[in-house]
Amino acid sequence: MPVVFTAHNIRLDDGTCTKPDESVTMESYPWFLAARRVLDHTFPGDKSRYRIADLGCLEGGYAVEFARLGFQTVGLDVRESNLAACEYVKARTHLPNLEFRRDNALNIAVYGSFDAVFCCGLLYHLENPYAFLETLGRVTRQLLILQTHFSVAHSAARLPGPPGLRKAWARAFRTGGHAYRLSRLTNHEGLEGQWYTEFSGDEDFARRETARWSSWDNRRSFWIRREHLVQAIRDVGFDFVAEEYSRFGPQMCTSMTAGDYHEHQRGMFVGVKS
């Protein structure tokens, strides 16, 4: 199987990169820098005695950088194509504290407990995200870093305007090369949010190995409303919950009102067991 990198521009030990046409490597990527700040505050100094899991690790970029920080790192991804990219990187970086496993992230408990869990781009691809958060609450000893899309919609009854306008309120937008069309606000697992269709039919589902930025064993996913997501992180055992904004740089207000955060409905949420 040919190794293809769709997202992670990783600097290898020989100085080459996995996506040489891109100027920014993973070690300078704003999302990684934000995660690093949180990790440095939570685990100052020598990190070699701490375990971190990178769930849905895609091509291994974040896992590599966590291992370079010193963490005992486990990257988990279910797709053969993604794992092939991870193994390619593993063979070209001298990181004995890094391992990759091909498995569904839902099975994370099989690999024991972790001091920190990093989950980027996965939660919003799950049909039962709260059940997954409960699992993370059990396997995480101290820190959860959750990078995810979320729902911000209001129910149709609360929307202004005539009934015809309210009836067609489901929002469609594009981010990361994908088009998202979300359902009406509803309830699932006791939380408010919106449904997103991952695969439109049997043929699409049968080709899910090649859909590297999609779900795996579920055909629809549930985007938790932001306020309910924050509460859910608290309810599964993290008594300190915060949202991280430093990745936006100095223009936080612009990004939140008209830029990346506003347009993509995506944030980094932090849960700590104090």
Helices and strands as residue ranges (DSSP letters): G 26-28, H 30-42, E 51-55, H 61-69, E 72-77, H 80-91, E 98-102, G 105-111, E 114-120, G 123-125, H 129-139, E 140-149, G 156-158, H 163-167, E 172-175, E 178-181, E 186-188, E 191-197, H 202-206, E 220-224, H 226-235, E 240-244, G 246-248, H 252-257, H 260-264, E 266-272
